[in-house]
Amino acid sequence: MDCRVCDNCRLIDEEFPSTREPILVKRWYECSITGEVFLTLDELREAYVRCSHRVVRVGHGLPREILEEIDGINLAISYILGRKAKVIKVKPEIVAYIASPCYSRVDFETKVGALASLLEMDISVLRELLNKFGIKYERNEKSLKLLNRLFSGKNMMSPELANALNFLEQMVRLRNKLPPYHTPSMEEAREIMRSLGIAFPTSKWQSSSEILLKKFLNALKELRIALMRLAVR
């Protein structure tokens, strides 16, 4: 972690002479307590380690809980297959994006992309899982479709699990409508966000990101519970 998870850390983002025709763009992080300025991630990390007045901002624990649910999902699948398997692989940079504060629309779009990337699961592991239970699938089907087939084939599709998988599908759809991942479609993105119960665009990006993280966490939790039930059958 670094100072960006602290309530005392401020992002300074200034454009001169105007936002419409900037000649000079200034961007750095500043501590509102000490007045220190940080220009690199290494400086932010070092300052966080030695800081005695850090205040971790509300919602920061959600990324840790998301990682714990992912560990649980991988563990359940490993138990079912009888070998160590990672259906969801988490890269360090993805963790950083998820845990970083959300100050702007760009930050929010980056966070959506990071969350959606976690749903690009290891297809070979999921196919092995379906083969174990004799469930047929199409070769072009991706992770969420395969999971739908798995739980439907085992008669485990509860309303809560269906809602969780639907939410995760909506996350992927949202990522596909936002820059820089795909050609943007703001109207469609707005509709998806509305269906998720989140205003878009908004002036409260941090609050919106925390709502998104909480919903994502709950969806993963339902997925982990279903896989654990399958593991002990």
PEVENCOR-V821901 format. One record per residue. N is the residue number from 1. SS is DSSP state (@ for helix, = for strand, . for the rest). PSI is psi in radians with two decimals (999 if undefined). Layout:
# PEVENCOR-V821901
N SS PSI
N SS PSI
This chain:
# PEVENCOR-V821901
1 . 2.85
2 . -3.06
3 @ -0.29
4 @ -0.28
5 @ 0.02
6 = 2.46
7 . -0.35
8 . -0.05
9 = 2.27
10 = 2.41
11 = 2.17
12 = 2.08
13 = 1.75
14 = 2.52
15 = 2.32
16 = 2.52
17 . -0.22
18 . 2.88
19 . -0.38
20 . -0.56
21 . 1.18
22 . 2.38
23 . -0.60
24 = 2.30
25 = 2.17
26 = 2.29
27 = 2.10
28 = 3.05
29 = 2.54
30 = 2.44
31 = 2.15
32 . -0.22
33 . -0.91
34 . -0.32
35 . 0.08
36 . 2.54
37 = 2.39
38 = 2.24
39 . -0.27
40 . 2.83
41 @ -0.62
42 @ -0.72
43 @ -0.69
44 @ -0.69
45 @ -0.80
46 @ -0.73
47 @ -0.65
48 @ -0.71
49 @ -0.72
50 @ -0.03
51 . 2.43
52 . -0.03
53 . 0.42
54 . 2.53
55 . 1.80
56 = 2.21
57 . 2.66
58 . 2.38
59 . -0.16
60 . -0.48
61 @ -0.31
62 @ -0.79
63 @ -0.68
64 @ -0.74
65 @ -0.62
66 @ -0.76
67 @ -0.63
68 @ -0.68
69 @ -0.67
70 @ -0.72
71 @ -0.72
72 @ -0.69
73 @ -0.82
74 @ -0.65
75 @ -0.74
76 @ -0.75
77 @ -0.66
78 @ -0.70
79 @ -0.74
80 @ -0.75
81 @ -0.27
82 . 0.37
83 . 2.85
84 . 2.20
85 . 2.50
86 . 1.74
87 . -0.48
88 . 2.06
89 . 2.23
90 . 2.08
91 . 2.58
92 @ -0.69
93 @ -0.53
94 @ -0.73
95 @ -0.75
96 @ -0.75
97 @ -0.73
98 @ -0.69
99 @ -0.26
100 . 2.58
101 . 2.77
102 . 1.70
103 . -0.37
104 . 3.05
105 @ -0.66
106 @ -0.74
107 @ -0.73
108 @ -0.79
109 @ -0.66
110 @ -0.69
111 @ -0.71
112 @ -0.80
113 @ -0.69
114 @ -0.76
115 @ -0.78
116 @ -0.58
117 @ -0.47
118 . -0.35
119 . -0.01
120 . 1.29
121 . 2.96
122 . 1.84
123 @ -0.64
124 @ -0.63
125 @ -0.74
126 @ -0.68
127 @ -0.68
128 @ -0.66
129 @ -0.80
130 @ -0.70
131 @ -0.64
132 @ -0.59
133 . 0.12
134 . 0.56
135 . 2.21
136 . 2.68
137 . 2.88
138 . 2.55
139 . -0.43
140 . 0.08
141 . 2.43
142 . -3.03
143 @ -0.90
144 @ -0.62
145 @ -0.69
146 @ -0.68
147 @ -0.67
148 @ -0.76
149 @ -0.72
150 @ -0.92
151 @ -0.59
152 @ -0.72
153 @ -0.48
154 . 0.18
155 . 0.77
156 . 0.16
157 . 1.55
158 . 2.86
159 @ -0.67
160 @ -0.74
161 @ -0.70
162 @ -0.74
163 @ -0.68
164 @ -0.82
165 @ -0.64
166 @ -0.71
167 @ -0.78
168 @ -0.64
169 @ -0.67
170 @ -0.60
171 @ -0.77
172 @ -0.74
173 @ -0.73
174 @ -0.80
175 @ -0.67
176 . -0.16
177 . 0.03
178 . 2.57
179 . 2.77
180 . 0.26
181 . -0.66
182 . 3.03
183 . 2.11
184 . 2.55
185 . 1.56
186 @ -0.63
187 @ -0.77
188 @ -0.68
189 @ -0.70
190 @ -0.69
191 @ -0.72
192 @ -0.77
193 @ -0.68
194 @ -0.68
195 @ -0.41
196 . -0.04
197 . 0.45
198 . 2.29
199 . 2.46
200 . 2.17
201 . 2.98
202 . 2.87
203 . -0.13
204 . 1.21
205 @ -0.68
206 @ -0.78
207 @ -0.73
208 @ -0.68
209 @ -0.61
210 @ -0.66
211 @ -0.78
212 @ -0.78
213 @ -0.72
214 @ -0.76
215 @ -0.70
216 @ -0.76
217 @ -0.81
218 @ -0.64
219 @ -0.77
220 @ -0.63
221 @ -0.75
222 @ -0.68
223 @ -0.75
224 @ -0.74
225 @ -0.76
226 @ -0.71
227 @ -0.63
228 @ -0.67
229 @ -0.69
230 @ -0.64
231 @ -0.55
232 . 0.11
233 . 999
